[in-house]
Amino acid sequence: MLISRKTIQLFIATIFAVLPVVTFANADTSHVAKPAHSEVVNHENTTTKEVVSEEMKAQEERAEFIQHHLLDSHDFHLFSYGKETGRETHIGFPLPVILWEDGLHFFMSSEFHHGEAVAKSNGKYFRINHHDGMVYNTDEKGTFNVDEKHHTTNTKPIDFSITKSIVMILIVALLMFLIFRNLGKSYSKNGGIATGVGRFFEPLVLYIRDEIAIPNIGEKHYKKYMSHLLTVFFFIWFLNMFGLTPLGVNVTGNIAITASLAIITYLITTFTANGNYWGHIFWMPGVPVPMKIILAPIEFLGTIIKPFSLMIRLYANMLAGHVVLMSIIALMYTFSSPIGSPLSFVLAFVLSILEILVALLQAYIFTMLTALYFGAAKEEHHHDEAH
């Protein structure tokens, strides 16, 4: 049997091609290859986990920074340093803590050590919860009990503490008293001509009188509401401006403050309204009797919705502005590129200028709507409408 030369060459080439596979196919290389591969994978996984952990920690720190700015607190925290070395130092100053829990408790907020320690007073233990900034009753270890929804179930003492929001309210009140007291004195001393700082605020006072109070309330009744309108306007404006300073006290972003302002407006409107105002609510002229019965509760509900809209409008606008601004500032620390951080800074700067305008605009809107409610309460009866 003859075998061609090409067949032999093909057979030999096939054997040499398969030989390495056959020789090393059953070789036990697991003790060499697999650990090396495993070490690489584990190293990569460890590095990835560290990067993810650091990123999550940075996100938590930014969220805590924004939350700290938005929430009220029992001390003024200006800045910190030394966190990288493990010995963080906080710069600020404490405020008085006044609690009622089976008696009066008075101590400085430094006892809490920025929420990390438990304060003891007259045999009672208190601690600040980082999530809501509230003071809770606790034990010697500072234990917080939570339910299935992660809500703190510890009881809370009655808190009369002087928080940073209250401090800013007192500062604004004192500032307004001094400014407008001197403005009033300058009128009597200089023949009705404002001097000093009053020259800047006099046009605003005249604008509120001529463009807000008189057109919406009327020349007959506007004078008795001017003190409230001026107080509300400058109070909101000053607090909004202080909220943009490095102190960062977000007073008008606190719904309790805006609710108080709205309730005062509602009470003034209710107790100074004339009979014509209540007549249009409970027994509208020119409307069939069955419709009057249906519309009366709706109209009365409308008197409650009006101050509620005042409260939500001011609260939501100021809170949203601060959240967006703080988020953009936090992005400056997120971007590691030389382009992202400068762009975030420019955007934060532009938004800060916009927030200055919003601070004045929100004070104007609140004052304008308040004047409209007062005007509706003092609206005179029209005989033509009755006929």
SEDREN-766860 format. One line per field, with one value per residue (C-alpha): residue number from 1; residue in one letter; x, y, z. Coordinates in pm, 1 decimal. Layout:
BEGIN
num c(NUM	...)
residu c(A	...)
x c(X	...)
y c(Y	...)
z c(Z	...)
***
This chain:
BEGIN
num c(1	2	3	4	5	6	7	8	9	10	11	12	13	14	15	16	17	18	19	20	21	22	23	24	25	26	27	28	29	30	31	32	33	34	35	36	37	38	39	40	41	42	43	44	45	46	47	48	49	50	51	52	53	54	55	56	57	58	59	60	61	62	63	64	65	66	67	68	69	70	71	72	73	74	75	76	77	78	79	80	81	82	83	84	85	86	87	88	89	90	91	92	93	94	95	96	97	98	99	100	101	102	103	104	105	106	107	108	109	110	111	112	113	114	115	116	117	118	119	120	121	122	123	124	125	126	127	128	129	130	131	132	133	134	135	136	137	138	139	140	141	142	143	144	145	146	147	148	149	150	151	152	153	154	155	156	157	158	159	160	161	162	163	164	165	166	167	168	169	170	171	172	173	174	175	176	177	178	179	180	181	182	183	184	185	186	187	188	189	190	191	192	193	194	195	196	197	198	199	200	201	202	203	204	205	206	207	208	209	210	211	212	213	214	215	216	217	218	219	220	221	222	223	224	225	226	227	228	229	230	231	232	233	234	235	236	237	238	239	240	241	242	243	244	245	246	247	248	249	250	251	252	253	254	255	256	257	258	259	260	261	262	263	264	265	266	267	268	269	270	271	272	273	274	275	276	277	278	279	280	281	282	283	284	285	286	287	288	289	290	291	292	293	294	295	296	297	298	299	300	301	302	303	304	305	306	307	308	309	310	311	312	313	314	315	316	317	318	319	320	321	322	323	324	325	326	327	328	329	330	331	332	333	334	335	336	337	338	339	340	341	342	343	344	345	346	347	348	349	350	351	352	353	354	355	356	357	358	359	360	361	362	363	364	365	366	367	368	369	370	371	372	373	374	375	376	377	378	379	380	381	382	383	384	385	386	387)
residu c(M	L	I	S	R	K	T	I	Q	L	F	I	A	T	I	F	A	V	L	P	V	V	T	F	A	N	A	D	T	S	H	V	A	K	P	A	H	S	E	V	V	N	H	E	N	T	T	T	K	E	V	V	S	E	E	M	K	A	Q	E	E	R	A	E	F	I	Q	H	H	L	L	D	S	H	D	F	H	L	F	S	Y	G	K	E	T	G	R	E	T	H	I	G	F	P	L	P	V	I	L	W	E	D	G	L	H	F	F	M	S	S	E	F	H	H	G	E	A	V	A	K	S	N	G	K	Y	F	R	I	N	H	H	D	G	M	V	Y	N	T	D	E	K	G	T	F	N	V	D	E	K	H	H	T	T	N	T	K	P	I	D	F	S	I	T	K	S	I	V	M	I	L	I	V	A	L	L	M	F	L	I	F	R	N	L	G	K	S	Y	S	K	N	G	G	I	A	T	G	V	G	R	F	F	E	P	L	V	L	Y	I	R	D	E	I	A	I	P	N	I	G	E	K	H	Y	K	K	Y	M	S	H	L	L	T	V	F	F	F	I	W	F	L	N	M	F	G	L	T	P	L	G	V	N	V	T	G	N	I	A	I	T	A	S	L	A	I	I	T	Y	L	I	T	T	F	T	A	N	G	N	Y	W	G	H	I	F	W	M	P	G	V	P	V	P	M	K	I	I	L	A	P	I	E	F	L	G	T	I	I	K	P	F	S	L	M	I	R	L	Y	A	N	M	L	A	G	H	V	V	L	M	S	I	I	A	L	M	Y	T	F	S	S	P	I	G	S	P	L	S	F	V	L	A	F	V	L	S	I	L	E	I	L	V	A	L	L	Q	A	Y	I	F	T	M	L	T	A	L	Y	F	G	A	A	K	E	E	H	H	H	D	E	A	H)
x c(0.0	149.5	122.1	181.1	429.4	162.7	-36.8	266.2	339.0	-24.3	-17.3	304.5	175.4	-145.5	47.6	264.9	-43.6	-232.6	69.1	79.5	-288.8	-261.8	51.9	-81.2	-453.7	-447.7	-167.7	-262.2	-188.0	-458.8	-200.7	-20.5	-269.4	-583.2	-437.1	-265.3	-591.1	-782.7	-537.4	-584.3	-962.7	-964.0	-730.9	-954.4	-1266.9	-1102.4	-998.2	-1346.2	-1508.0	-1276.4	-1357.3	-1732.9	-1705.6	-1517.6	-1769.9	-2064.7	-1893.3	-1839.8	-2205.8	-2316.7	-2093.2	-2239.7	-2594.4	-2514.1	-2370.7	-2690.6	-2910.4	-2708.4	-2764.2	-3139.0	-3218.8	-3223.5	-2961.1	-2870.6	-2533.1	-2358.0	-2109.3	-1880.3	-1623.6	-1412.7	-1055.2	-830.2	-1070.7	-800.4	-579.7	-859.7	-876.0	-1150.7	-1190.4	-1515.9	-1518.1	-1837.2	-2019.1	-2289.2	-2638.6	-2855.1	-3057.8	-3378.4	-3583.4	-3879.0	-3888.0	-4009.7	-3865.4	-3657.6	-3322.7	-3077.1	-2731.1	-2524.4	-2535.9	-2162.8	-2265.0	-2383.5	-2036.9	-2199.9	-2444.8	-2183.6	-2232.1	-2514.5	-2600.9	-2697.7	-2910.5	-3081.3	-3067.7	-3208.4	-3022.2	-3071.8	-2922.9	-2962.5	-3072.8	-2869.6	-3158.5	-3397.9	-3190.0	-3438.0	-3353.2	-3477.0	-3489.6	-3243.6	-3036.5	-2680.3	-2550.2	-2752.5	-2965.8	-3221.6	-3511.4	-3657.3	-3962.7	-3985.3	-3990.5	-3669.8	-3853.1	-3718.7	-3960.5	-3786.3	-3994.6	-3907.1	-3893.2	-4062.5	-3795.4	-3766.2	-3406.8	-3254.5	-3166.8	-2978.0	-3305.5	-3432.0	-3102.2	-3133.1	-3494.1	-3386.9	-3097.5	-3328.7	-3584.9	-3318.8	-3176.9	-3520.1	-3593.6	-3271.3	-3301.3	-3660.4	-3634.7	-3351.9	-3548.9	-3845.0	-3621.8	-3455.8	-3796.3	-3863.2	-3510.6	-3464.2	-3808.2	-3927.2	-3597.4	-3437.6	-3070.1	-2812.9	-2912.3	-3275.9	-3219.8	-3183.1	-3496.0	-3724.2	-3800.1	-3899.1	-4132.1	-4293.7	-4322.0	-4505.3	-4739.7	-4809.4	-4791.1	-4907.9	-5112.8	-5318.9	-5413.9	-5514.9	-5661.7	-5777.9	-5686.5	-5952.8	-5818.2	-5456.4	-5289.6	-5380.3	-5228.4	-4906.0	-4714.5	-4783.1	-4707.2	-4375.9	-4278.5	-4356.9	-4172.9	-3848.2	-3857.9	-3877.3	-3630.1	-3365.3	-3397.9	-3370.1	-3053.9	-2898.4	-2969.4	-2730.7	-2440.7	-2173.2	-2377.1	-2633.9	-2932.5	-3231.3	-3504.4	-3767.8	-3707.1	-3850.1	-4219.7	-4285.9	-4170.6	-4372.1	-4674.7	-4649.1	-4640.4	-4938.5	-5139.6	-5079.7	-5205.6	-5511.5	-5593.6	-5561.3	-5780.0	-6041.5	-6071.5	-6062.6	-6300.9	-6627.7	-6976.1	-6968.7	-6672.3	-6853.2	-7175.7	-7005.1	-6871.1	-7178.5	-7467.0	-7352.9	-7580.5	-7739.2	-7702.1	-7995.8	-8054.9	-7970.0	-7639.9	-7567.9	-7596.0	-7356.0	-7105.9	-7088.8	-6864.0	-6649.9	-6597.9	-6517.6	-6263.9	-6113.9	-6034.8	-5820.1	-5656.0	-5534.4	-5293.1	-5197.7	-5085.0	-4884.0	-4708.8	-4628.1	-4520.9	-4256.8	-4139.7	-4111.6	-3938.0	-3674.2	-3613.9	-3579.5	-3338.3	-3112.9	-3120.8	-3021.3	-2749.8	-2600.2	-2614.2	-2420.9	-2162.5	-2128.9	-2062.0	-1744.7	-1601.7	-1737.7	-1572.7	-1204.8	-1147.7	-1010.8	-1323.5	-1609.0	-1523.5	-1478.9	-1805.0	-1984.2	-1836.1	-1955.9	-2301.8	-2317.0	-2209.9	-2479.7	-2741.9	-2637.6	-2704.7	-3041.7	-3116.5	-3057.3	-3334.4	-3555.9	-3503.6	-3651.8	-3916.8	-4054.6	-4081.9	-4267.3	-4508.2	-4590.9	-4657.5	-4864.6	-5089.2	-5126.6	-5243.1	-5492.0	-5641.5	-5667.0	-5830.9	-6090.5	-6162.6	-6225.5	-6404.7	-6707.2	-7057.5	-7153.6	-7519.1	-7511.3	-7402.1	-7695.3	-7943.9)
y c(0.0	317.9	630.0	954.5	1205.6	1470.2	1234.4	1167.8	1537.2	1607.5	1329.1	1457.0	1815.9	1700.3	1514.7	1814.3	2036.6	1811.7	1714.5	2029.7	1995.3	1628.1	1683.4	1970.5	1903.8	1696.3	1886.5	2005.9	2373.3	2482.4	2532.5	2786.4	2960.0	2981.3	3150.2	3408.6	3481.2	3483.6	3729.0	3965.5	3942.7	3988.3	4282.8	4440.9	4374.0	4520.6	4833.0	4870.6	4830.1	5090.4	5337.0	5274.7	5306.2	5634.9	5768.7	5669.8	5830.0	6150.0	6151.4	6106.2	6394.5	6621.5	6521.3	6589.1	6929.2	7025.2	6891.4	7082.7	7403.0	7349.3	7234.5	7449.2	7371.1	7444.8	7599.9	7806.5	7592.3	7804.7	7553.4	7250.8	7140.4	6845.1	6578.4	6411.4	6361.3	6202.9	6493.1	6714.4	7055.7	7251.0	7631.1	7800.7	7895.2	7723.4	7847.2	7801.3	7481.3	7517.0	7199.4	7097.4	6731.7	6675.8	7016.5	7284.7	7193.7	7463.2	7409.4	7513.3	7316.8	7246.5	6963.0	6773.9	6801.2	6858.8	6575.4	6313.3	6310.4	6274.4	6572.6	6504.2	6745.9	6681.8	6306.4	6317.7	6230.9	6412.4	6373.5	6540.8	6325.5	6404.3	6319.0	6589.5	6804.4	6749.1	6679.1	6344.3	6177.1	5890.1	5678.9	5712.8	5549.3	5777.1	5498.7	5585.5	5343.2	5321.3	5151.8	4948.1	5271.0	5391.2	5669.5	5758.7	5650.6	5819.1	6078.2	6446.0	6708.9	7044.9	7251.8	7626.2	7644.2	7949.6	7800.1	7975.0	8059.2	8236.1	8421.0	8544.9	8650.6	8851.5	9006.9	9105.1	9244.4	9454.7	9569.3	9675.0	9857.3	10057.5	10138.8	10258.8	10425.4	10638.9	10695.6	10823.0	11049.1	11193.1	11308.7	11508.8	11653.5	11743.5	11860.7	11535.9	11454.5	11114.3	11094.9	10819.2	10463.4	10571.4	10727.2	10380.0	10238.1	10540.2	10469.2	10113.9	10238.5	10483.2	10212.6	9979.0	10260.5	10398.4	10084.6	9807.0	9937.9	10220.0	10047.4	9720.4	9840.1	10191.1	10534.1	10512.4	10203.0	10148.6	10336.3	10086.7	9804.5	9981.6	9877.3	9509.3	9533.8	9710.7	9469.3	9163.3	9295.1	9393.0	9096.5	8844.4	9034.2	9066.5	8700.3	8591.8	8796.8	8660.6	8311.5	8381.6	8479.6	8230.6	8190.0	8018.6	8037.8	7921.6	8082.7	8143.8	7788.1	7670.3	7595.2	7687.9	8046.3	8086.0	7929.9	8184.7	8474.5	8332.2	8278.7	8638.9	8758.8	8534.4	8660.5	9026.3	8966.7	8779.6	9019.3	9341.6	9232.5	9420.8	9279.4	9305.4	9061.9	8799.1	8861.6	8772.1	8453.4	8314.7	8477.9	8604.0	8866.4	8792.2	8412.9	8169.7	8040.3	7673.5	7785.3	8004.8	7700.2	7505.3	7784.2	7913.4	7631.6	7648.4	8023.7	7978.6	7710.5	7959.2	8197.0	7921.7	7821.5	8177.3	8192.9	7831.6	7932.4	8217.6	7971.5	7712.8	7965.6	8131.2	7806.5	7607.9	7880.2	7956.1	7590.3	7491.6	7775.8	7675.3	7306.1	7378.9	7623.7	7387.4	7097.0	7294.2	7396.3	7028.8	6944.5	7154.4	6886.3	6601.5	6681.5	6592.3	6746.9	7100.0	7187.6	7056.1	7240.3	7586.7	7541.9	7448.9	7757.3	7984.2	7827.7	7867.1	8231.0	8305.0	8125.4	8323.6	8647.3	8508.9	8416.4	8779.8	8881.1	8596.4	8709.8	9049.9	8906.5	8665.9	8948.1	9156.2	8873.3	8794.4	9163.1	9210.2	8909.4	9016.0	9359.5	9193.7	8993.4	9305.8	9490.6	9216.8	9230.6	9609.4	9628.0	9855.8	9750.3	9838.6	9927.7	9853.7	9499.4	9456.0	9568.0)
z c(0.0	-111.7	97.1	-71.3	55.9	110.1	331.8	554.6	584.5	680.7	943.2	1100.6	1105.7	1274.0	1544.7	1620.0	1630.1	1873.0	2083.9	2299.9	2372.4	2464.0	2671.0	2886.4	2876.9	3194.5	3368.0	3719.1	3701.4	3947.2	4221.9	4004.1	3775.1	3984.5	4291.8	4073.9	3892.5	4221.6	4371.6	4078.6	4098.7	4474.3	4444.5	4181.3	4388.0	4697.6	4507.3	4358.3	4699.1	4848.3	4571.1	4609.2	4987.7	4961.9	4711.5	4933.2	5232.2	5032.4	4926.4	5288.1	5395.3	5126.4	5222.1	5587.1	5491.9	5306.4	5586.3	5846.1	5650.5	5616.1	5969.5	6278.4	6542.3	6901.4	6817.1	6551.3	6362.1	6144.6	6014.4	6108.2	6049.3	6123.1	6005.1	5793.8	6098.2	6299.8	6545.6	6405.5	6568.0	6537.3	6538.8	6653.0	6969.0	7174.4	7257.5	7569.5	7591.8	7794.4	7841.6	8054.3	8157.6	8515.0	8591.9	8424.3	8268.4	8161.1	8012.8	7712.0	7386.9	7417.9	7651.3	7342.7	7176.9	6836.6	6887.8	6973.1	7352.0	7601.6	7820.2	8181.7	8383.3	8718.3	8671.5	8315.3	7996.9	7666.9	7321.7	6981.2	6689.9	6376.3	6143.3	6261.4	6498.3	6783.5	7148.7	7282.3	7620.6	7633.3	7869.9	7989.5	7670.7	7442.7	7292.8	7024.2	6976.4	6625.9	6474.9	6156.2	5951.2	6121.2	6306.7	6650.4	6923.8	7217.6	7396.7	7359.7	7632.6	7587.2	7416.7	7487.2	7365.1	7198.1	6859.5	6581.5	6402.7	6713.2	6744.4	6385.8	6444.6	6749.0	6554.5	6266.6	6510.1	6683.4	6349.0	6223.3	6548.4	6529.3	6158.1	6159.6	6499.8	6363.6	6042.8	6242.5	6451.8	6141.4	6012.4	6326.8	6343.7	5977.7	5875.2	5719.1	5545.8	5604.6	5698.0	5734.7	5653.2	5644.5	5302.5	5154.4	5318.3	5275.5	4904.7	4997.4	5269.6	5025.9	4760.8	4997.8	5093.8	4745.0	4531.4	4765.0	5058.7	4905.5	4575.5	4746.3	5077.1	4995.7	5128.7	5398.8	5578.3	5470.0	5758.8	6028.9	5826.7	5730.1	6040.9	5972.6	5601.6	5662.3	5937.9	5726.2	5421.2	5593.3	5831.9	5546.2	5330.8	5604.3	5704.3	5341.4	5298.8	5618.3	5483.5	5194.5	5421.3	5538.5	5858.0	5636.9	5872.3	5669.4	5882.7	5613.1	5489.7	5821.8	5785.4	6149.4	6079.2	5759.2	5930.1	6212.8	5965.7	5775.6	6096.6	6204.1	5864.8	5896.9	6246.4	6145.9	5841.7	6044.1	6336.9	6134.6	5858.0	5823.0	5788.4	5411.8	5404.2	5609.0	5417.3	5090.4	5248.2	5425.1	5231.9	4893.3	4739.0	4404.2	4438.6	4471.5	4821.4	4746.4	4595.9	4898.3	5124.1	4902.6	4847.9	5207.6	5342.9	5028.8	5069.7	5438.3	5349.6	5105.7	5391.6	5545.7	5217.9	5154.8	5452.0	5383.9	5035.2	5189.9	5415.7	5147.3	4882.9	5099.5	5257.8	4933.1	4732.8	4994.7	5080.5	4715.1	4648.3	4936.9	4840.7	4481.3	4584.6	4843.5	4596.8	4335.6	4594.6	4692.2	4326.3	4345.8	4575.3	4362.6	4031.1	4019.8	3676.8	3633.9	3432.6	3648.2	3969.0	3808.9	3617.8	3941.3	4108.7	3826.6	3838.5	4217.5	4184.5	3925.7	4133.3	4443.3	4255.2	4149.8	4511.3	4611.6	4373.2	4495.1	4856.1	4772.2	4541.2	4802.3	5056.4	4798.2	4704.4	5066.9	5140.1	4824.2	4895.8	5257.2	5140.5	4903.1	5190.2	5405.0	5117.2	5076.0	5450.2	5441.3	5105.5	5120.3	5020.5	4662.6	4612.5	4242.8	4316.8	4555.8	4292.4)
***
